[in-house]
Amino acid sequence: MNWQTVVSLIIVALAVVGLLWGRLRRRKFSFARDTHCGCSAGPRSPNPSSIVFHARKGERPQIIMKTK
């Protein structure tokens, strides 16, 4: 076994250890990841805006930006 084989096996072993470590360690609680809602009760932006798309058959599509 030459040195290149040893180095490649060490790299593969380190990759396996890293993948297993990421799979087995405990994660911090994340509301978006750990619940089905995905929305948090964080602060809203002061000036919310929305984009409305209108597209009807035979008419030109419209994009309307509304600022509140």
Secondary structure, 3 states (H helix, E strand, C coil): CCHHHHHHHHHHHHHHHHHHHHHHCCCCCCHHHHCCCCCCCCCCCCCCEEEEEECCCCCCCEEEEEEC
